[in-house]
């Protein structure tokens, strides 16, 4: 499963999964466990998803290659948010509302691009799609 991936790449991926698990979990679990009544439906779903995501990121530390779809999804949703929400708000003059999250998302996107073993993804996902 890990053929072609160096031990350094795998350790880098494991560290990034751990980083994501801690950062996402630190923001999501307190919100989810704090009793607020009544919950806003969308926010309750979002914090539930992020809490589950943080647990799956811990699993990524054990199975870094098998959990690659988590990193791909993270890359895509952050890029989509930047393009569809962040940049339009920024260009409309609402930089103060989105600047922090845009900087954070941009850093994570760059890290995702650096950490994801693209050759492995392209070779293995294309081969699976050809079947």
Number of C-alpha atoms within 10 A of each C-alpha: 8 12 6 10 13 11 10 9 16 19 13 17 24 22 16 22 27 19 16 22 23 16 12 19 20 13 14 20 16 12 16 19 11 8 9 10 6 7 11 9 8 9 12 15 13 13 20 16 13 19 23 16 19 24 16 16 27 19 17 25 21 12 17 25 19 12 17 18 14 16 23 15 11 18 20 14 14 19 18 12 14 21 13 11 13 22 17 13 17 16 9 9 11 13 15 10 12 16 15 11 15 21 12 11 20 16 12 18 21 11 14 18 14 13 18 22 18 11 11 15 15 11 10 12 11 11 10 9 7 6 5
